[in-house]
Amino acid sequence: MIYLAVSCKIIFAICTANDKIRATSDENMAKREYSEYQKDVISNYYNNLSAIALGKLSELVSELYLADTDAKRDRLWQRAAKAMTNLKIPGPIIDHIMAKKDVKILAKNLNDWLAKAK
């Protein structure tokens, strides 16, 4: 019984110490100051996020053309739906594309979205 009480106190002390270390490292990450170059890189990433997402969607179109199994196609279509949602494509358009699951329709819409992005 005494052994159990002592081991519980030790485990509690270890857990408390780990929580303090974790909290300190989280605070340091939040307070981190970036150089001007790093700020520019981060800013450019967020400014080009939609272009990056369109590029990933175009890669998905290529993969869908080349998919050889139904299971792989289903996974790729799920990823395409998620990518379109992240791009804030209107719901009815996503629903239409997902209902048809025709790569040509997705590719045509993607070309339109890429043209608008330029």
N, CA, C and O atoms as a printed pandas DataFrame, in Angstrom:
     atom_number atom_name residue_name chain_id  residue_number  x_coord  y_coord  z_coord
0              1         N          MET        A               1    0.822   -1.191    0.000
1              2        CA          MET        A               1    0.000    0.000    0.000
2              3         C          MET        A               1    0.865    1.253    0.000
3              4         O          MET        A               1    0.596    2.208   -0.729
4              5         N          ILE        A               2    1.902    1.237    0.824
5              6        CA          ILE        A               2    2.812    2.379    0.878
6              7         C          ILE        A               2    3.534    2.513   -0.454
7              8         O          ILE        A               2    3.719    3.619   -0.962
8              9         N          TYR        A               3    3.935    1.389   -1.011
9             10        CA          TYR        A               3    4.640    1.399   -2.295
10            11         C          TYR        A               3    3.767    2.032   -3.380
11            12         O          TYR        A               3    4.262    2.797   -4.208
12            13         N          LEU        A               4    2.471    1.716   -3.375
13            14        CA          LEU        A               4    1.544    2.256   -4.359
14            15         C          LEU        A               4    1.410    3.765   -4.193
15            16         O          LEU        A               4    1.407    4.491   -5.187
16            17         N          ALA        A               5    1.300    4.244   -2.974
17            18        CA          ALA        A               5    1.165    5.669   -2.718
18            19         C          ALA        A               5    2.419    6.418   -3.165
19            20         O          ALA        A               5    2.324    7.485   -3.773
20            21         N          VAL        A               6    3.587    5.863   -2.867
21            22        CA          VAL        A               6    4.845    6.500   -3.258
22            23         C          VAL        A               6    4.970    6.538   -4.775
23            24         O          VAL        A               6    5.355    7.559   -5.344
24            25         N          SER        A               7    4.641    5.410   -5.440
25            26        CA          SER        A               7    4.763    5.380   -6.904
26            27         C          SER        A               7    3.769    6.326   -7.560
27            28         O          SER        A               7    4.078    6.910   -8.599
28            29         N          CYS        A               8    2.584    6.490   -6.981
29            30        CA          CYS        A               8    1.613    7.441   -7.531
30            31         C          CYS        A               8    2.133    8.873   -7.411
31            32         O          CYS        A               8    1.958    9.681   -8.323
32            33         N          LYS        A               9    2.780    9.184   -6.268
33            34        CA          LYS        A               9    3.345   10.520   -6.084
34            35         C          LYS        A               9    4.464   10.769   -7.093
35            36         O          LYS        A               9    4.581   11.867   -7.637
36            37         N          ILE        A              10    5.270    9.768   -7.339
37            38        CA          ILE        A              10    6.367    9.911   -8.305
38            39         C          ILE        A              10    5.806   10.114   -9.711
39            40         O          ILE        A              10    6.273   10.982  -10.450
40            41         N          ILE        A              11    4.806    9.315  -10.079
41            42        CA          ILE        A              11    4.188    9.455  -11.414
42            43         C          ILE        A              11    3.560   10.830  -11.551
43            44         O          ILE        A              11    3.686   11.462  -12.599
44            45         N          PHE        A              12    2.875   11.312  -10.496
45            46        CA          PHE        A              12    2.269   12.637  -10.539
46            47         C          PHE        A              12    3.334   13.713  -10.713
47            48         O          PHE        A              12    3.145   14.654  -11.484
48            49         N          ALA        A              13    4.454   13.581  -10.002
49            50        CA          ALA        A              13    5.538   14.557  -10.100
50            51         C          ALA        A              13    6.122   14.566  -11.518
51            52         O          ALA        A              13    6.421   15.630  -12.059
52            53         N          ILE        A              14    6.283   13.387  -12.113
53            54        CA          ILE        A              14    6.820   13.308  -13.475
54            55         C          ILE        A              14    5.853   13.944  -14.462
55            56         O          ILE        A              14    6.266   14.706  -15.336
56            57         N          CYS        A              15    4.561   13.634  -14.325
57            58        CA          CYS        A              15    3.557   14.205  -15.230
58            59         C          CYS        A              15    3.513   15.721  -15.099
59            60         O          CYS        A              15    3.418   16.424  -16.105
60            61         N          THR        A              16    3.578   16.231  -13.882
61            62        CA          THR        A              16    3.559   17.678  -13.664
62            63         C          THR        A              16    4.787   18.324  -14.298
63            64         O          THR        A              16    4.678   19.377  -14.926
64            65         N          ALA        A              17    5.952   17.703  -14.138
65            66        CA          ALA        A              17    7.175   18.243  -14.735
66            67         C          ALA        A              17    7.083   18.251  -16.251
67            68         O          ALA        A              17    7.495   19.219  -16.889
68            69         N          ASN        A              18    6.542   17.177  -16.842
69            70        CA          ASN        A              18    6.386   17.126  -18.295
70            71         C          ASN        A              18    5.432   18.194  -18.792
71            72         O          ASN        A              18    5.670   18.793  -19.840
72            73         N          ASP        A              19    4.345   18.445  -18.049
73            74        CA          ASP        A              19    3.396   19.487  -18.430
74            75         C          ASP        A              19    4.056   20.858  -18.415
75            76         O          ASP        A              19    3.799   21.686  -19.289
76            77         N          LYS        A              20    4.914   21.100  -17.413
77            78        CA          LYS        A              20    5.611   22.384  -17.339
78            79         C          LYS        A              20    6.570   22.542  -18.510
79            80         O          LYS        A              20    6.663   23.619  -19.099
80            81         N          ILE        A              21    7.279   21.480  -18.846
81            82        CA          ILE        A              21    8.208   21.534  -19.980
82            83         C          ILE        A              21    7.436   21.786  -21.269
83            84         O          ILE        A              21    7.846   22.611  -22.085
84            85         N          ARG        A              22    6.321   21.081  -21.456
85            86        CA          ARG        A              22    5.513   21.229  -22.663
86            87         C          ARG        A              22    4.963   22.655  -22.760
87            88         O          ARG        A              22    4.972   23.252  -23.837
88            89         N          ALA        A              23    4.482   23.205  -21.631
89            90        CA          ALA        A              23    3.938   24.557  -21.629
90            91         C          ALA        A              23    5.024   25.568  -21.956
91            92         O          ALA        A              23    4.778   26.522  -22.694
92            93         N          THR        A              24    6.221   25.372  -21.419
93            94        CA          THR        A              24    7.325   26.287  -21.700
94            95         C          THR        A              24    7.706   26.248  -23.177
95            96         O          THR        A              24    7.944   27.296  -23.778
96            97         N          SER        A              25    7.767   25.055  -23.770
97            98        CA          SER        A              25    8.142   24.962  -25.183
98            99         C          SER        A              25    7.053   25.553  -26.071
99           100         O          SER        A              25    7.362   26.149  -27.103
100          101         N          ASP        A              26    5.770   25.397  -25.689
101          102        CA          ASP        A              26    4.686   26.007  -26.457
102          103         C          ASP        A              26    4.761   27.529  -26.395
103          104         O          ASP        A              26    4.524   28.209  -27.394
104          105         N          GLU        A              27    5.091   28.057  -25.224
105          106        CA          GLU        A              27    5.218   29.502  -25.082
106          107         C          GLU        A              27    6.362   30.022  -25.943
107          108         O          GLU        A              27    6.238   31.068  -26.580
108          109         N          ASN        A              28    7.477   29.294  -25.963
109          110        CA          ASN        A              28    8.614   29.712  -26.774
110          111         C          ASN        A              28    8.274   29.694  -28.259
111          112         O          ASN        A              28    8.698   30.575  -29.006
112          113         N          MET        A              29    7.508   28.691  -28.688
113          114        CA          MET        A              29    7.118   28.620  -30.098
114          115         C          MET        A              29    6.216   29.803  -30.459
115          116         O          MET        A              29    6.334   30.362  -31.549
116          117         N          ALA        A              30    5.317   30.184  -29.549
117          118        CA          ALA        A              30    4.404   31.282  -29.826
118          119         C          ALA        A              30    5.138   32.618  -29.849
119          120         O          ALA        A              30    4.742   33.520  -30.588
120          121         N          LYS        A              31    6.193   32.764  -29.060
121          122        CA          LYS        A              31    6.929   34.024  -28.972
122          123         C          LYS        A              31    8.040   34.147  -30.000
123          124         O          LYS        A              31    8.740   35.159  -30.037
124          125         N          ARG        A              32    8.208   33.145  -30.821
125          126        CA          ARG        A              32    9.332   33.135  -31.753
126          127         C          ARG        A              32    9.260   34.321  -32.704
127          128         O          ARG        A              32    8.204   34.642  -33.250
128          129         N          GLU        A              33   10.394   34.956  -32.887
129          130        CA          GLU        A              33   10.476   36.068  -33.823
130          131         C          GLU        A              33   11.130   35.565  -35.099
131          132         O          GLU        A              33   12.117   34.830  -35.056
132          133         N          TYR        A              34   10.577   35.965  -36.224
133          134        CA          TYR        A              34   11.068   35.529  -37.521
134          135         C          TYR        A              34   11.888   36.643  -38.166
135          136         O          TYR        A              34   11.644   37.828  -37.941
136          137         N          SER        A              35   12.862   36.234  -38.968
137          138        CA          SER        A              35   13.642   37.212  -39.714
138          139         C          SER        A              35   12.759   37.762  -40.834
139          140         O          SER        A              35   11.691   37.221  -41.121
140          141         N          GLU        A              36   13.219   38.839  -41.456
141          142        CA          GLU        A              36   12.448   39.438  -42.555
142          143         C          GLU        A              36   12.266   38.444  -43.702
143          144         O          GLU        A              36   11.196   38.379  -44.308
144          145         N          TYR        A              37   13.302   37.678  -43.995
145          146        CA          TYR        A              37   13.214   36.674  -45.065
146          147         C          TYR        A              37   12.157   35.625  -44.730
147          148         O          TYR        A              37   11.340   35.256  -45.573
148          149         N          GLN        A              38   12.188   35.149  -43.474
149          150        CA          GLN        A              38   11.213   34.147  -43.066
150          151         C          GLN        A              38    9.795   34.705  -43.120
151          152         O          GLN        A              38    8.862   34.006  -43.515
152          153         N          LYS        A              39    9.636   35.963  -42.723
153          154        CA          LYS        A              39    8.316   36.602  -42.801
154          155         C          LYS        A              39    7.833   36.679  -44.244
155          156         O          LYS        A              39    6.657   36.450  -44.524
156          157         N          ASP        A              40    8.752   37.004  -45.166
157          158        CA          ASP        A              40    8.386   37.070  -46.580
158          159         C          ASP        A              40    7.980   35.704  -47.117
159          160         O          ASP        A              40    7.010   35.597  -47.868
160          161         N          VAL        A              41    8.714   34.658  -46.736
161          162        CA          VAL        A              41    8.389   33.303  -47.185
162          163         C          VAL        A              41    7.009   32.899  -46.674
163          164         O          VAL        A              41    6.195   32.365  -47.428
164          165         N          ILE        A              42    6.751   33.152  -45.404
165          166        CA          ILE        A              42    5.450   32.800  -44.817
166          167         C          ILE        A              42    4.337   33.597  -45.491
167          168         O          ILE        A              42    3.284   33.047  -45.812
168          169         N          SER        A              43    4.565   34.870  -45.701
169          170        CA          SER        A              43    3.563   35.719  -46.347
170          171         C          SER        A              43    3.274   35.260  -47.771
171          172         O          SER        A              43    2.115   35.196  -48.181
172          173         N          ASN        A              44    4.318   34.940  -48.523
173          174        CA          ASN        A              44    4.126   34.468  -49.897
174          175         C          ASN        A              44    3.373   33.147  -49.935
175          176         O          ASN        A              44    2.552   32.917  -50.823
176          177         N          TYR        A              45    3.651   32.288  -48.977
177          178        CA          TYR        A              45    2.937   31.002  -48.921
178          179         C          TYR        A              45    1.441   31.249  -48.774
179          180         O          TYR        A              45    0.642   30.680  -49.518
180          181         N          TYR        A              46    1.057   32.092  -47.822
181          182        CA          TYR        A              46   -0.362   32.338  -47.596
182          183         C          TYR        A              46   -0.991   33.137  -48.737
183          184         O          TYR        A              46   -2.177   32.971  -49.020
184          185         N          ASN        A              47   -0.221   33.993  -49.391
185          186        CA          ASN        A              47   -0.751   34.726  -50.547
186          187         C          ASN        A              47   -1.008   33.803  -51.726
187          188         O          ASN        A              47   -1.915   34.057  -52.520
188          189         N          ASN        A              48   -0.228   32.741  -51.855
189          190        CA          ASN        A              48   -0.356   31.821  -52.990
190          191         C          ASN        A              48   -1.038   30.511  -52.627
191          192         O          ASN        A              48   -0.930   29.534  -53.368
192          193         N          LEU        A              49   -1.727   30.474  -51.517
193          194        CA          LEU        A              49   -2.349   29.239  -51.052
194          195         C          LEU        A              49   -3.373   28.700  -52.044
195          196         O          LEU        A              49   -3.451   27.489  -52.248
196          197         N          SER        A              50   -4.156   29.578  -52.661
197          198        CA          SER        A              50   -5.158   29.099  -53.620
198          199         C          SER        A              50   -4.476   28.545  -54.872
199          200         O          SER        A              50   -4.944   27.558  -55.441
200          201         N          ALA        A              51   -3.388   29.161  -55.304
201          202        CA          ALA        A              51   -2.661   28.648  -56.471
202          203         C          ALA        A              51   -2.052   27.283  -56.154
203          204         O          ALA        A              51   -2.038   26.395  -57.007
204          205         N          ILE        A              52   -1.554   27.117  -54.944
205          206        CA          ILE        A              52   -0.997   25.832  -54.528
206          207         C          ILE        A              52   -2.094   24.772  -54.519
207          208         O          ILE        A              52   -1.883   23.649  -54.978
208          209         N          ALA        A              53   -3.271   25.134  -53.993
209          210        CA          ALA        A              53   -4.389   24.188  -53.935
210          211         C          ALA        A              53   -4.866   23.827  -55.344
211          212         O          ALA        A              53   -5.214   22.673  -55.597
212          213         N          LEU        A              54   -4.887   24.792  -56.260
213          214        CA          LEU        A              54   -5.273   24.497  -57.647
214          215         C          LEU        A              54   -4.267   23.554  -58.295
215          216         O          LEU        A              54   -4.643   22.673  -59.068
216          217         N          GLY        A              55   -2.986   23.741  -57.979
217          218        CA          GLY        A              55   -1.960   22.843  -58.505
218          219         C          GLY        A              55   -2.143   21.423  -58.004
219          220         O          GLY        A              55   -1.980   20.463  -58.756
220          221         N          LYS        A              56   -2.484   21.295  -56.717
221          222        CA          LYS        A              56   -2.721   19.960  -56.156
222          223         C          LYS        A              56   -3.948   19.319  -56.793
223          224         O          LYS        A              56   -3.966   18.114  -57.046
224          225         N          LEU        A              57   -4.979   20.133  -57.052
225          226        CA          LEU        A              57   -6.181   19.600  -57.696
226          227         C          LEU        A              57   -5.876   19.155  -59.120
227          228         O          LEU        A              57   -6.426   18.158  -59.587
228          229         N          SER        A              58   -5.007   19.881  -59.811
229          230        CA          SER        A              58   -4.652   19.458  -61.172
230          231         C          SER        A              58   -3.858   18.155  -61.143
231          232         O          SER        A              58   -3.986   17.332  -62.049
232          233         N          GLU        A              59   -3.038   17.961  -60.110
233          234        CA          GLU        A              59   -2.348   16.679  -59.959
234          235         C          GLU        A              59   -3.343   15.553  -59.709
235          236         O          GLU        A              59   -3.164   14.436  -60.195
236          237         N          LEU        A              60   -4.393   15.855  -58.948
237          238        CA          LEU        A              60   -5.433   14.848  -58.702
238          239         C          LEU        A              60   -6.148   14.462  -59.994
239          240         O          LEU        A              60   -6.495   13.298  -60.194
240          241         N          VAL        A              61   -6.367   15.448  -60.875
241          242        CA          VAL        A              61   -7.002   15.157  -62.166
242          243         C          VAL        A              61   -6.127   14.187  -62.956
243          244         O          VAL        A              61   -6.631   13.229  -63.542
244          245         N          SER        A              62   -4.832   14.432  -62.970
245          246        CA          SER        A              62   -3.911   13.535  -63.671
246          247         C          SER        A              62   -3.955   12.132  -63.068
247          248         O          SER        A              62   -3.984   11.134  -63.790
248          249         N          GLU        A              63   -3.959   12.071  -61.739
249          250        CA          GLU        A              63   -4.003   10.771  -61.084
250          251         C          GLU        A              63   -5.318   10.050  -61.366
251          252         O          GLU        A              63   -5.345    8.826  -61.496
252          253         N          LEU        A              64   -6.416   10.818  -61.460
253          254        CA          LEU        A              64   -7.707   10.199  -61.762
254          255         C          LEU        A              64   -7.716    9.602  -63.169
255          256         O          LEU        A              64   -8.278    8.528  -63.385
256          257         N          TYR        A              65   -7.099   10.291  -64.118
257          258        CA          TYR        A              65   -7.014    9.745  -65.481
258          259         C          TYR        A              65   -6.250    8.418  -65.489
259          260         O          TYR        A              65   -6.580    7.503  -66.244
260          261         N          LEU        A              66   -5.233    8.331  -64.643
261          262        CA          LEU        A              66   -4.364    7.160  -64.647
262          263         C          LEU        A              66   -4.785    6.071  -63.661
263          264         O          LEU        A              66   -4.204    4.985  -63.666
264          265         N          ALA        A              67   -5.781    6.339  -62.817
265          266        CA          ALA        A              67   -6.192    5.365  -61.804
266          267         C          ALA        A              67   -6.679    4.083  -62.465
267          268         O          ALA        A              67   -7.448    4.112  -63.426
268          269         N          ASP        A              68   -6.213    2.960  -61.930
269          270        CA          ASP        A              68   -6.539    1.690  -62.559
270          271         C          ASP        A              68   -7.545    0.853  -61.776
271          272         O          ASP        A              68   -8.091   -0.110  -62.315
272          273         N          THR        A              69   -7.800    1.196  -60.526
273          274        CA          THR        A              69   -8.782    0.430  -59.752
274          275         C          THR        A              69   -9.889    1.358  -59.264
275          276         O          THR        A              69   -9.692    2.566  -59.133
276          277         N          ASP        A              70  -11.053    0.775  -58.999
277          278        CA          ASP        A              70  -12.181    1.563  -58.507
278          279         C          ASP        A              70  -11.904    2.123  -57.112
279          280         O          ASP        A              70  -12.302    3.246  -56.803
280          281         N          ALA        A              71  -11.231    1.352  -56.280
281          282        CA          ALA        A              71  -10.920    1.813  -54.929
282          283         C          ALA        A              71  -10.014    3.045  -54.971
283          284         O          ALA        A              71  -10.208    3.995  -54.213
284          285         N          LYS        A              72   -9.040    3.016  -55.852
285          286        CA          LYS        A              72   -8.127    4.156  -55.979
286          287         C          LYS        A              72   -8.879    5.375  -56.506
287          288         O          LYS        A              72   -8.666    6.494  -56.038
288          289         N          ARG        A              73   -9.764    5.154  -57.486
289          290        CA          ARG        A              73  -10.565    6.252  -58.024
290          291         C          ARG        A              73  -11.438    6.870  -56.938
291          292         O          ARG        A              73  -11.550    8.093  -56.851
292          293         N          ASP        A              74  -12.058    6.027  -56.108
293          294        CA          ASP        A              74  -12.918    6.537  -55.038
294          295         C          ASP        A              74  -12.132    7.401  -54.060
295          296         O          ASP        A              74  -12.600    8.463  -53.651
296          297         N          ARG        A              75  -10.936    6.947  -53.686
297          298        CA          ARG        A              75  -10.099    7.741  -52.773
298          299         C          ARG        A              75   -9.710    9.074  -53.419
299          300         O          ARG        A              75   -9.727   10.116  -52.765
300          301         N          LEU        A              76   -9.365    9.031  -54.694
301          302        CA          LEU        A              76   -8.974   10.261  -55.382
302          303         C          LEU        A              76  -10.152   11.229  -55.512
303          304         O          LEU        A              76   -9.978   12.440  -55.384
304          305         N          TRP        A              77  -11.343   10.697  -55.766
305          306        CA          TRP        A              77  -12.518   11.563  -55.849
306          307         C          TRP        A              77  -12.823   12.196  -54.497
307          308         O          TRP        A              77  -13.245   13.351  -54.441
308          309         N          GLN        A              78  -12.617   11.467  -53.418
309          310        CA          GLN        A              78  -12.807   12.040  -52.082
310          311         C          GLN        A              78  -11.817   13.174  -51.836
311          312         O          GLN        A              78  -12.176   14.218  -51.291
312          313         N          ARG        A              79  -10.571   12.958  -52.242
313          314        CA          ARG        A              79   -9.553   14.014  -52.097
314          315         C          ARG        A              79   -9.888   15.218  -52.957
315          316         O          ARG        A              79   -9.670   16.359  -52.548
316          317         N          ALA        A              80  -10.424   14.966  -54.163
317          318        CA          ALA        A              80  -10.803   16.066  -55.053
318          319         C          ALA        A              80  -11.943   16.875  -54.449
319          320         O          ALA        A              80  -11.943   18.104  -54.522
320          321         N          ALA        A              81  -12.913   16.188  -53.853
321          322        CA          ALA        A              81  -14.027   16.892  -53.208
322          323         C          ALA        A              81  -13.522   17.763  -52.066
323          324         O          ALA        A              81  -13.960   18.902  -51.907
324          325         N          LYS        A              82  -12.602   17.225  -51.274
325          326        CA          LYS        A              82  -12.040   17.994  -50.168
326          327         C          LYS        A              82  -11.246   19.197  -50.686
327          328         O          LYS        A              82  -11.314   20.286  -50.116
328          329         N          ALA        A              83  -10.501   18.992  -51.763
329          330        CA          ALA        A              83   -9.714   20.092  -52.344
330          331         C          ALA        A              83  -10.634   21.191  -52.865
331          332         O          ALA        A              83  -10.353   22.376  -52.685
332          333         N          MET        A              84  -11.740   20.797  -53.517
333          334        CA          MET        A              84  -12.680   21.805  -54.022
334          335         C          MET        A              84  -13.339   22.559  -52.873
335          336         O          MET        A              84  -13.576   23.763  -52.974
336          337         N          THR        A              85  -13.636   21.859  -51.787
337          338        CA          THR        A              85  -14.212   22.516  -50.612
338          339         C          THR        A              85  -13.220   23.508  -50.024
339          340         O          THR        A              85  -13.602   24.616  -49.645
340          341         N          ASN        A              86  -11.951   23.123  -49.943
341          342        CA          ASN        A              86  -10.919   24.022  -49.421
342          343         C          ASN        A              86  -10.727   25.240  -50.313
343          344         O          ASN        A              86  -10.361   26.314  -49.834
344          345         N          LEU        A              87  -10.973   25.075  -51.610
345          346        CA          LEU        A              87  -10.861   26.195  -52.547
346          347         C          LEU        A              87  -12.102   27.082  -52.535
347          348         O          LEU        A              87  -12.163   28.090  -53.238
348          349         N          LYS        A              88  -13.096   26.693  -51.724
349          350        CA          LYS        A              88  -14.352   27.440  -51.603
350          351         C          LYS        A              88  -15.120   27.499  -52.926
351          352         O          LYS        A              88  -15.707   28.521  -53.282
352          353         N          ILE        A              89  -15.099   26.374  -53.641
353          354        CA          ILE        A              89  -15.904   26.234  -54.851
354          355         C          ILE        A              89  -17.357   26.118  -54.390
355          356         O          ILE        A              89  -17.626   25.424  -53.409
356          357         N          PRO        A              90  -18.299   26.776  -55.068
357          358        CA          PRO        A              90  -19.700   26.697  -54.645
358          359         C          PRO        A              90  -20.200   25.252  -54.560
359          360         O          PRO        A              90  -19.850   24.408  -55.385
360          361         N          GLY        A              91  -21.015   24.992  -53.555
361          362        CA          GLY        A              91  -21.530   23.660  -53.284
362          363         C          GLY        A              91  -22.222   22.983  -54.458
363          364         O          GLY        A              91  -21.965   21.809  -54.723
364          365         N          PRO        A              92  -23.100   23.700  -55.174
365          366        CA          PRO        A              92  -23.779   23.047  -56.306
366          367         C          PRO        A              92  -22.808   22.554  -57.391
367          368         O          PRO        A              92  -23.049   21.524  -58.021
368          369         N          ILE        A              93  -21.736   23.276  -57.600
369          370        CA          ILE        A              93  -20.748   22.850  -58.602
370          371         C          ILE        A              93  -20.042   21.584  -58.115
371          372         O          ILE        A              93  -19.853   20.636  -58.876
372          373         N          ILE        A              94  -19.658   21.580  -56.846
373          374        CA          ILE        A              94  -19.015   20.389  -56.284
374          375         C          ILE        A              94  -19.958   19.199  -56.364
375          376         O          ILE        A              94  -19.556   18.097  -56.739
376          377         N          ASP        A              95  -21.225   19.433  -56.004
377          378        CA          ASP        A              95  -22.212   18.349  -56.041
378          379         C          ASP        A              95  -22.379   17.796  -57.452
379          380         O          ASP        A              95  -22.464   16.583  -57.644
380          381         N          HIS        A              96  -22.425   18.693  -58.441
381          382        CA          HIS        A              96  -22.573   18.250  -59.838
382          383         C          HIS        A              96  -21.372   17.409  -60.278
383          384         O          HIS        A              96  -21.530   16.345  -60.877
384          385         N          ILE        A              97  -20.176   17.903  -59.972
385          386        CA          ILE        A              97  -18.961   17.179  -60.365
386          387         C          ILE        A              97  -18.902   15.822  -59.661
387          388         O          ILE        A              97  -18.558   14.811  -60.273
388          389         N          MET        A              98  -19.238   15.811  -58.384
389          390        CA          MET        A              98  -19.168   14.556  -57.628
390          391         C          MET        A              98  -20.268   13.585  -58.041
391          392         O          MET        A              98  -20.077   12.371  -57.968
392          393         N          ALA        A              99  -21.413   14.102  -58.471
393          394        CA          ALA        A              99  -22.490   13.216  -58.929
394          395         C          ALA        A              99  -22.097   12.525  -60.234
395          396         O          ALA        A              99  -22.342   11.332  -60.412
396          397         N          LYS        A             100  -21.489   13.283  -61.140
397          398        CA          LYS        A             100  -21.079   12.720  -62.432
398          399         C          LYS        A             100  -19.808   11.882  -62.316
399          400         O          LYS        A             100  -19.660   10.857  -62.983
400          401         N          LYS        A             101  -18.888   12.338  -61.454
401          402        CA          LYS        A             101  -17.566   11.700  -61.316
402          403         C          LYS        A             101  -16.928   11.462  -62.683
403          404         O          LYS        A             101  -16.415   10.384  -62.984
404          405         N          ASP        A             102  -16.983   12.506  -63.485
405          406        CA          ASP        A             102  -16.378   12.473  -64.813
406          407         C          ASP        A             102  -15.127   13.358  -64.766
407          408         O          ASP        A             102  -15.208   14.548  -64.463
408          409         N          VAL        A             103  -14.002   12.776  -65.062
409          410        CA          VAL        A             103  -12.732   13.502  -64.980
410          411         C          VAL        A             103  -12.713   14.659  -65.976
411          412         O          VAL        A             103  -12.123   15.704  -65.699
412          413         N          LYS        A             104  -13.352   14.483  -67.126
413          414        CA          LYS        A             104  -13.372   15.552  -68.132
414          415         C          LYS        A             104  -14.105   16.787  -67.613
415          416         O          LYS        A             104  -13.685   17.913  -67.878
416          417         N          ILE        A             105  -15.189   16.583  -66.883
417          418        CA          ILE        A             105  -15.923   17.721  -66.308
418          419         C          ILE        A             105  -15.056   18.426  -65.271
419          420         O          ILE        A             105  -14.985   19.654  -65.244
420          421         N          LEU        A             106  -14.404   17.651  -64.425
421          422        CA          LEU        A             106  -13.517   18.236  -63.415
422          423         C          LEU        A             106  -12.375   18.998  -64.079
423          424         O          LEU        A             106  -12.021   20.096  -63.651
424          425         N          ALA        A             107  -11.803   18.412  -65.123
425          426        CA          ALA        A             107  -10.687   19.067  -65.821
426          427         C          ALA        A             107  -11.133   20.370  -66.474
427          428         O          ALA        A             107  -10.404   21.361  -66.430
428          429         N          LYS        A             108  -12.324   20.384  -67.083
429          430        CA          LYS        A             108  -12.821   21.605  -67.726
430          431         C          LYS        A             108  -13.034   22.702  -66.688
431          432         O          LYS        A             108  -12.635   23.848  -66.895
432          433         N          ASN        A             109  -13.667   22.343  -65.569
433          434        CA          ASN        A             109  -13.871   23.326  -64.506
434          435         C          ASN        A             109  -12.545   23.805  -63.933
435          436         O          ASN        A             109  -12.388   24.989  -63.632
436          437         N          LEU        A             110  -11.604   22.907  -63.784
437          438        CA          LEU        A             110  -10.284   23.276  -63.274
438          439         C          LEU        A             110   -9.615   24.282  -64.201
439          440         O          LEU        A             110   -9.021   25.255  -63.735
440          441         N          ASN        A             111   -9.706   24.056  -65.517
441          442        CA          ASN        A             111   -9.147   25.020  -66.476
442          443         C          ASN        A             111   -9.791   26.387  -66.314
443          444         O          ASN        A             111   -9.106   27.407  -66.386
444          445         N          ASP        A             112  -11.102   26.419  -66.095
445          446        CA          ASP        A             112  -11.796   27.700  -65.866
446          447         C          ASP        A             112  -11.298   28.375  -64.598
447          448         O          ASP        A             112  -11.060   29.582  -64.583
448          449         N          TRP        A             113  -11.140   27.588  -63.524
449          450        CA          TRP        A             113  -10.670   28.154  -62.257
450          451         C          TRP        A             113   -9.242   28.654  -62.369
451          452         O          TRP        A             113   -8.897   29.683  -61.787
452          453         N          LEU        A             114   -8.404   27.934  -63.114
453          454        CA          LEU        A             114   -7.021   28.368  -63.307
454          455         C          LEU        A             114   -6.968   29.661  -64.114
455          456         O          LEU        A             114   -6.144   30.532  -63.832
456          457         N          ALA        A             115   -7.842   29.795  -65.119
457          458        CA          ALA        A             115   -7.883   31.013  -65.924
458          459         C          ALA        A             115   -8.317   32.208  -65.079
459          460         O          ALA        A             115   -7.790   33.309  -65.238
460          461         N          LYS        A             116   -9.264   31.993  -64.195
461          462        CA          LYS        A             116   -9.720   33.071  -63.314
462          463         C          LYS        A             116   -8.656   33.469  -62.305
463          464         O          LYS        A             116   -8.580   34.629  -61.897
464          465         N          ALA        A             117   -7.836   32.509  -61.903
465          466        CA          ALA        A             117   -6.798   32.778  -60.907
466          467         C          ALA        A             117   -5.668   33.639  -61.467
467          468         O          ALA        A             117   -4.966   34.309  -60.709
468          469         N          LYS        A             118   -5.490   33.625  -62.781
469          470        CA          LYS        A             118   -4.377   34.389  -63.374
470          471         C          LYS        A             118   -4.696   35.824  -63.496
471          472         O          LYS        A             118   -3.870   36.602  -63.973
